[in-house]
């Protein structure tokens, strides 16, 4: 069978080829979407607890 | 005020999703007519539709190979035109070259031009399993029945790599890669005990894998490959 032009489209330009390759040859995602353990978060929470202001005292009645 | 997108990638991605929905419907028997010719005829953006045919590659033949859906002259012309507008390039990677070769081989069986020589075999067994799993994921369209294998060894040799990669992708929530590797795990595990319950992995992907049609198509193909198994699922 000879290659016949079904449409009048010209062959793809470089940008179109690059877009096609990016879609067809998509690699795995770079960044994992999984939840990860973050030990520094515990330190931050402790710091916030220690650095928080004192509990206000009740005003005295005179 | 909106600015036009200079890159055609968004249009091509949308068309690839639409074609994946079309092929998925053809696999389930809800798309009539099922072939890519009907998709091209109904597309508003012809070039994006042709790009979609090239993006899905051998998967546009999945309804024919898995369910015996008809593949007529209009379908053959659509794939031929996609190859004309988006011809393979010499600098394409080995995975792309093999996908193109598989699509050209299937096209030749239905009246297309004979494909060129097969690319050099892909060596997965000698690579670390993470790298091997990435290669397998990119070669997922070659899991369809009757296609030439890209490896020197049989697919069963890559069962452990596919299952390790599938588990890793599930943990990373990379559902696209997981669905692709599930196809290899389903195919390579035929006649053997799989180290991973692929059916459960597919169910998880179906529930948590998002609404992408390309992922849904990979899941459906993997499920059909699994249903044709001769062995047990471990």
Interface residues (C-beta under 8 A of the other chain):
Chain A: X1 X3 X4 X5 X6 X7 X9 X10 X11 X12 X15 X16 X17 X19 X20 X21 X22 X23 X24 X25 X26 X27 X28 X29 X32 X33 X34
Chain B: X6 X7 X8 X9 X12 X13 X16 X40 X46 X47 X50 X51 X54 X55 X57 X76 X77 X78 X80 X81 X83 X84 X85 X86 X87 X89 X92 X93 X95 X96 X99 X111 X112 X113 X134 X137 X138 X169 X171 X172 X173 X174 X176 X177
